[in-house]
Amino acid sequence: MNTRTIPVARSPRRYDPERKSRIVDAAIDVVAAHGVAGTTMRRIAAVADVPLGSLTYHFEGLDDLLAQAFERHAERMSPLYEAHFEDVRDREGFIDAVTDLIHGGASMDPRDWVVAYELYLAALRDPALRSVTESWMRRSRAVLERFVDPVTARGVDAQIEGMVMHLTLSTATFDRADTREIVARLLEDTH
């Protein structure tokens, strides 16, 4: 009788240098689709098409992965925001650019805003994420400060965020002309 054992064939280890990056992108997609509350390691692994163990290999846990995902999202959105104001040369152009941003400009789609608001909510509960939100807000305000003083930039930044939230959550329609008037009123006394 032959007692020789036949070695089990193992699949070769897959060389996947982009795996960690793909996992971070998948986390952003899962947050966009399910919110932070519905984001799980299993969902992220499925979207990234990687074994669940890959997540624990590359990240300390879900909080670490979410922090990196939110940081990547902010890093991707900031250049779009900056580019949106690139051709602004005067106050009227600034008002138009802010209005356009509120009404869907800067190449940001509703999914991008969903992820941003999920980040803000998560940062309310997890102070460790506030470094991501503060860095993102500081970068946005730096763009706005090319046109207005720092205090006004803070107000315009908050106005953009708040008005986008109102547009996103409201069942009513918002007239672009009304939005422009609101922005112009905020900027009335600035030079």
JOKARA-V560695 format. One record per residue. RES is the residue in three letters. PHI is phi as a letter, one per 30 degrees, with the letter a starting at -180 (none if undefined). OMEGA is omega in degrees with one decimal (* if undefined). BURIAL is I if it has 16 or more other C-alpha atoms within 10 Angstrom, else O. Layout:
res={RES & RES}
phi={PHI & PHI}
omega={OMEGA & OMEGA}
burial={BURIAL & BURIAL}
//
This chain:
res={MET & ASN & THR & ARG & THR & ILE & PRO & VAL & ALA & ARG & SER & PRO & ARG & ARG & TYR & ASP & PRO & GLU & ARG & LYS & SER & ARG & ILE & VAL & ASP & ALA & ALA & ILE & ASP & VAL & VAL & ALA & ALA & HIS & GLY & VAL & ALA & GLY & THR & THR & MET & ARG & ARG & ILE & ALA & ALA & VAL & ALA & ASP & VAL & PRO & LEU & GLY & SER & LEU & THR & TYR & HIS & PHE & GLU & GLY & LEU & ASP & ASP & LEU & LEU & ALA & GLN & ALA & PHE & GLU & ARG & HIS & ALA & GLU & ARG & MET & SER & PRO & LEU & TYR & GLU & ALA & HIS & PHE & GLU & ASP & VAL & ARG & ASP & ARG & GLU & GLY & PHE & ILE & ASP & ALA & VAL & THR & ASP & LEU & ILE & HIS & GLY & GLY & ALA & SER & MET & ASP & PRO & ARG & ASP & TRP & VAL & VAL & ALA & TYR & GLU & LEU & TYR & LEU & ALA & ALA & LEU & ARG & ASP & PRO & ALA & LEU & ARG & SER & VAL & THR & GLU & SER & TRP & MET & ARG & ARG & SER & ARG & ALA & VAL & LEU & GLU & ARG & PHE & VAL & ASP & PRO & VAL & THR & ALA & ARG & GLY & VAL & ASP & ALA & GLN & ILE & GLU & GLY & MET & VAL & MET & HIS & LEU & THR & LEU & SER & THR & ALA & THR & PHE & ASP & ARG & ALA & ASP & THR & ARG & GLU & ILE & VAL & ALA & ARG & LEU & LEU & GLU & ASP & THR & HIS}
phi={none & d & c & d & c & c & d & d & d & c & d & d & d & d & d & b & d & c & e & d & d & d & d & d & d & d & d & d & d & d & d & d & d & b & i & d & d & c & d & b & d & d & d & d & e & d & d & d & h & b & d & e & d & d & d & d & d & c & b & d & l & d & d & d & d & d & e & d & d & d & d & d & e & d & d & d & d & e & d & d & d & d & d & d & c & e & c & d & b & b & e & d & d & d & e & d & d & d & d & d & d & d & c & j & d & i & h & c & c & e & d & d & d & e & d & d & d & d & d & d & d & d & d & d & c & b & e & d & d & d & d & d & d & d & d & d & d & d & d & d & d & d & d & d & d & d & c & b & d & e & d & d & e & d & d & d & d & d & d & e & e & d & d & d & d & d & d & d & c & d & c & d & c & c & d & e & d & d & d & d & d & d & d & d & d & d & c & e & c & c & c}
omega={-178.0 & -178.2 & 179.3 & 178.5 & 178.8 & -179.8 & 177.7 & 179.0 & 176.7 & 177.2 & -179.1 & 177.6 & -176.6 & 175.7 & -173.7 & -175.8 & -178.5 & -174.7 & -177.4 & 179.0 & 179.0 & 178.2 & 178.7 & 177.7 & 178.3 & 178.0 & 177.3 & 179.6 & -179.7 & 177.1 & 179.3 & -176.6 & -171.1 & -175.5 & 179.3 & -177.6 & -179.2 & -179.4 & 177.7 & 176.8 & 179.9 & 178.8 & -179.7 & 179.2 & -179.9 & -179.7 & -180.0 & -177.7 & 178.0 & 174.9 & -179.9 & 180.0 & 178.0 & -179.6 & -179.9 & 176.1 & -174.1 & -174.2 & -179.6 & -179.7 & -178.0 & 179.6 & 178.4 & 179.8 & 179.0 & 178.4 & 179.4 & 178.3 & 179.2 & 177.5 & 178.0 & 179.8 & 179.0 & 179.3 & 178.8 & -176.2 & -176.5 & 178.6 & 176.9 & 178.4 & 180.0 & -179.0 & -179.6 & -177.6 & -173.4 & -175.0 & -179.4 & -177.2 & -176.4 & -177.0 & -179.4 & 176.6 & 177.5 & 178.2 & 178.8 & -178.8 & 178.1 & 178.7 & 178.9 & 179.0 & 179.2 & -177.6 & 171.4 & 179.6 & 178.4 & 177.7 & 176.9 & 177.5 & -178.3 & 178.0 & 179.0 & 179.2 & 177.7 & 179.5 & 178.9 & -179.1 & 173.6 & 176.5 & -178.9 & 179.4 & 179.0 & -179.9 & 174.2 & -177.0 & -177.0 & -177.8 & 178.9 & -179.9 & -178.1 & 175.5 & 177.3 & -178.8 & -179.2 & 178.1 & 180.0 & 179.7 & 179.1 & 179.4 & 177.7 & 180.0 & 178.3 & 176.8 & -178.1 & -179.3 & 172.2 & -174.6 & -177.6 & 179.1 & -176.5 & 179.9 & 178.5 & 178.1 & 177.7 & 179.1 & 179.1 & 178.5 & 178.6 & 178.8 & 178.8 & -178.2 & -177.7 & -178.9 & 175.7 & 178.2 & 178.8 & 177.5 & -177.0 & -173.0 & -175.4 & 173.2 & 177.4 & 175.6 & 178.6 & 179.6 & -179.7 & 179.7 & 177.2 & 178.5 & 179.6 & 179.0 & 178.5 & 179.1 & -179.3 & 179.4 & 178.0 & -175.5 & -176.2 & -173.5 & 179.5 & -179.6 & *}
burial={O & O & O & O & O & O & O & O & O & O & O & O & O & O & O & O & O & O & I & I & O & I & I & I & I & I & I & I & I & I & I & I & O & O & I & I & O & O & I & O & I & O & I & I & I & O & I & I & O & I & O & O & O & O & I & O & O & O & I & O & O & I & O & O & I & I & I & I & I & I & I & I & I & I & O & O & I & I & O & O & I & O & O & I & I & O & O & I & O & O & I & O & O & I & I & I & I & I & I & I & I & I & I & O & O & I & O & O & O & O & O & I & I & I & I & I & I & I & I & I & O & I & I & O & O & O & O & O & I & I & O & I & I & O & O & I & I & O & I & I & I & I & I & I & I & O & I & I & O & O & O & I & I & I & O & I & I & O & I & I & I & O & I & I & O & O & O & O & O & O & O & O & O & O & O & O & O & O & I & I & O & I & I & I & O & O & I & O & O & O & O}
//
